[in-house]
Amino acid sequence: MQHGEIHAFLTTCQPYDALPPAVLEQAAREASIVEVKAGEELIALGQLPTGIHLVRTGGVELRDETGHPIAHRGPGDRVGDRPLLRGQGSRAQVVATADSRLIFVPEGVLRMLMADFPAFARFLVSGRKDLGEGLDAGPRKPDLATLPVSDIMTPDPALLPPGAPVRALARIMQEKKHSCVLLGEGRRLDGILTAGDMVGVLAQGIDGETPGSEVMTTGLRTLAPTALGLDALHMMAERRIGHLPVVDNGKLLGIVTQTDLVRREALSAAHLVGDIARKGSAEEMIPITAAIPGLLAQLVAQGARPEAITRMITDIADAATRRLLTLAEETIGPAPVPWLWLACGSQGRQEQTGVSDQDNCLILSDDYVEAEHGQYFKDFAEFVCDGLNEIGYVYCPGDMMASNARWRQPVRVWRSYFEGWVRKPDPMAQMLASVMFDLRPIGGDESLFTGLQAETLEMASKNTIFVAHMTSNSLKHTVPLGLFRGFALVRSGEHKNTLDLKHNGVVPVVDLGRLYALIAKIEAAGTRARLIAAKERGAASASGIADLLDAYDMIAETRLRHQAAQVRRGEKPDNFMDPTTLSELERNHLKDAFGVIRTMQSGAASGRGGGLM
């Protein structure tokens, strides 16, 4: 009787439901049913499980060492997998919240299934690099051989009526700077006119009012959206054509040109940075920074790691800033005293994505005299901030920019800022200190900051009241999990029923990383670097930090995939994702990641490190 119940239940649970019938039948025979009463302990704190429990009915609660609830597991959820696969004692106590019935799958069965069925193993270790080494081949090679045409094409190209006169079509090509026009009705593609075709039309003296249908090329070679970029490259070379429409079931989806393929191969952070360094004005940089969303989508499609993507995107912002700093001195004249331009916020942490405003400041030498030098640096800062805004890094909504006199001061004033925030950590001071702890030099005399940073970290880490306030501040951003492990979505407004992957996903980890950096006097500005250093210096438990790194990577990757999908659809990228766009597997792992963050926040609140099963 039990065997039948177990087998029927496993057929409804991932990843067991994907096993061959005979294998699933054997696994069900090895599994057993466990019953626990409400309030009864299933797994003790520090206990090493001997298998995985799947909740059949009822539910269990995960509690930290203080007894504080940190997560709930209901029907279909599993418990015990993290400590089992990691080979370490459970970092949470598991207690039944109601009379519950669970399916217990022994470790030996799990190990066998993981060894024989890679997809089964990938499910259990997805997003957990400490458990999954060797299971995946790693990132895909970043070339046209792996990119689908749907990631390369220009989507939804204009489709003009076949009866439109040649003169009008030529005018459109000139105005839009397009190398071709597509002709057809609805989404049906009838033909194409390229710039080369237009030259032939003029050479033959064809009247400008001639309908495009009479001179267009028909019988076009097309590609399916699932074709690879390499397919497009080879077809163009073989057929000696420069344009390939992308068609699915007779409907035009997009077009790929030789220029697209060349750009795709050439588009890289290094290429864009090199282009920026040769520009003579902000206006000339606009087309380069406009390519950033495309770069983001390309890197995501190639399987690049989140930290590599954000680093490359930030490198472009750094290059643009440095070029504007050079142009400012060339325009206004040499600076009268040494200066240092610094980025803060996501640029300071080298974590920019497809959505970025500017946050910056200017540290001046103590030789600075307002009456003598004030106007120069006002003009200097406005030149750079205005230029950044022009090329897409919009003005900071909170006016935290060097163009604001408050954030354009000599070293002595900056020292007084930091000392004041540490001595009197009111809410405003906490906010400012949070931003300023992410400072990173971009251009100028770095010696103006080196001593100041180390001095401030030393002073702040010793002030227990300031640390307590920063701890409290780091817990203000909560993860979007409800009591029963459901997502807590945005309740109203433009982004209703979505997850805010920035403020409720990435930012809580950024805040924890900043807190660990303060406690351990870590000078690194990047979140990932801070977490790794915190693990090495014992600022939090090593296993807890390992889990937090995995959670951070998963959320960052989900955020970037969301933005890349928006870019491919021709939309402006944002941080608000509809969770229904994810598979059940992805939603479960995302909830696990949020649970890890909640656990670490709980640990920070009680003055210890933590982790989650």
Phi, psi and omega in degrees: 000314180297320181301317180297320179294317181295314181299316181297321181289318181297330179293347179258358186248135170282143000263010182297328184295344180264001181283152174303145184308317182294322179292316179298321179300316180292319179299320180296324179292330180278339182278168180215168180257134178240132178244134178228146179272158177305130180088350181280142180279130177265315179227129181275156176299126180088353180284140175266111181297153178255010179179189180248139175258132174250126183286120179270305174221161181083216181184160178229160181237139176262129182235144177279185186292345176268359182088006182282129178296133180237345178193161178232143176237126181247189181309130180094344180276163181238153175223150177095353185289320183295306180295327180297309184288335179275341181074029181230157179298152181296136179265013175216147173273137180248120184232138179290134177266350178202166174304123191228153178237124184233152174260126180256121178252115184297155182301320182300320178295316180298315181297320179296315180295322179293324181287324185270338186228094183306323181296323177298315180295318181298325178299313184290330184253003183306129179078006183234087188295332180290343179257339193250017182299132177089351181277335181239153182280354179094188183299147175290150179296129184282076177212177183293344181290343183244348184273125175289152180302329180298336178272351184252325189296158167276115186282154175048056179292155180296135178242114187260154181297137179300336181277357180297138182292149182304319182300318180293322179294320178296321180296318179298316179299321180291314183294318183274352183058041178264151179267359178199165169231143179257140184240136180170182180237141182062236174250011179274127180267122179260324184187183183218146172235120180260171177300324177295322177298320181297322177298318178296321178299315180295319182296329181273357179068029179291139182298139182296341180269003179296132179299143179301330182298338183277342182238356183288159176271130179244183181062043189289147168281132180230169177233152171277153181298339180275352177296158181268158176303326179295325177298316180297317181299314181292320180296320179296319181293317182290318184270354183054050177236158182244002183221131178228108175294147177253119188231139177228119181053042177080000182251132180288126179253326184183189179214144176244132178243166176302323179299320178300316182292318178296317180296322181296322177286327184272336187291112177205163179301319181298319179296315181292320178299317178298321178296317181300319184297344181259359184276149184255004179197164176298321181303322181289341181275345186304312180298332182286310179291336177293342180277354184299314178303321178296322177297317179301311181298321180295314182295321177296316180297331181276354179082021179294148180290149182305317182293331177289320180295310182293328178294316181293321179293321178293325178303325179292317177298320178297315181296319179296319179296313180297323179294320179292326176297318178296315180296327179296315179292325178293328183276315186268331183117166181300146180291141181286336178220160179301149181214163176217123176266131181234147173261147171231185182066212185295327177293320178299323181274357184060046184230033180286148176238214180276002181231105184212132167257188181252139173224118184204169177206173184227121175259128183249155177299152177291355172284352182296134175234121186305313184297327184268324190245352187301314184294322180300309185286336172295312179296320181299310182294319180294323178302313183288314181295320177296321179295318178298319178298320182295327183266008172117349177268088192296159180304142178296127179301331179269007179060030176272078183217157181296341177289344173273123185306331181297327183256029178220082190220160177289167184305318184299324179287318177299320178298319179293325175303305184298317180298320180294319180295323181288319181290325184229080186279066175284174184306319179294319179296321178298317181296313181294319180296322179301314181291316186287341176287351179262013183298140177215126180298139178247314181202146180117203184271101185291343179295340179292341185249330188307305181294323182296319181296310181298319180298317182292318178299317179299313181295315184291319184295335181272349182266102186296327180292317179296317179299319179297318179293320178293326176297313178300319180295327183286349182257004183288329178269112183260154179284153185276062178240133175276179184298322183256039171066019173269161178286139172263104187269162173301129191274334185207175176086192184301328185252030180304142177066031174236168172262132174273096185287347177272293188288333180250006179233294183283315186300319177303325178286321177302317180296318178295318178300320179294321178295315179298323179296322178293312183297318184263006180054052180268123184275346179300144181263334183285143182299313183296317179297323178294317181295319179295317179294323179296322177296317181292328184263002176075024179289340176206169184297141182299318181291324178295319178294322178299317177296319183294322176298318178295317180297316180299315180298317182296315181293318179298320179293319178297318179298315181291322177296321177299313180294321179297320179296321177296317179299316180296333178274001181080019181260160175282127183292145176219191184248011187253111186246135174282115184295343179290348177282351179264155174286166178300321178300312181296320179296319179296317180290326177294321177296321176300318180296316177298323179296322177299315181297317179301320179297315180292326175295319178298319178296319179295322181295328181261007175078030179217170173274169182205189178188179182223151177300000000 
